[in-house]
Amino acid sequence: MKNNTITRRSFVTGSVGLMGIAATGCTSLNDSAFSSLPTKPAEPAIPQDYALAYGPKPNEQFPIPAVDLKKVPQRYWRREIDYVSPHPVGTIIVDTTGFYLYLVMPNDRAMRYGVGLGRQGFTWSGRGKIQWKQAWPKWTPPTEMIGRQPELEKYSAANGGMQPGIDNPLGARALYIFQGGKDTLYRIHGSPEYWTIGKAVSSGCVRLMNQDIVDLYDRVKSGSTLIVA
């Protein structure tokens, strides 16, 4: 009588190799049978300079965790680029179409950052000034926002705002936008939600990854011109 015993190995490999095929008998496959199966291409490694730039910042007042760059399109990673501009060095230009912020540098260069922007109907555009800047700011939602989201009342100005921290919506740094000497209530700021860069989901502010806002903050002087278009 023919031996019908099936070894554990032949059963496992046979069930994988014959999945979806009408079985006419017990068949075992050797390892070479898998050489032609499609394989998922390996994900490209993150370049070391970017891995360092977006790595953890443990020495901050509130330690900043690393960014998972697999969740941020590469075109939004910070980089220095060629950039011819009629505006003076130090000008900040926000391109709301491309979701980029440019800091004009000498010699027709600029530092480019990926940003997230406000939802349609909550955006701000025009020309303003970075009147002042602050590390690890409090967040105080404007009255209009509290009207739409009453649960934010606990963070109102009357209640002292939301204390600084890694979960604060303004993130690690904030640049305060003024126009005609008045606070527009809009900010360029950090965000712990780095996966929203390149999208329009906030209530009007220009947000960067926390690692990027720290870099920008160190480069920008109070009184710098801002152009949002």
Beta strands, then each sheet from edge to edge (+ up, - down):
strand 1: 79-82
strand 2: 92-95
strand 3: 100-105
strand 4: 109-114
strand 5: 117-118
strand 6: 126-135
strand 7: 173-179
strand 8: 182-191
strand 9: 200-202
strand 10: 206-209
strand 11: 225-228
sheet 1: 1+ 4- 3+ 2- 11- 6+ 7- 8+ 10+
sheet 2: 5+ 9+
end
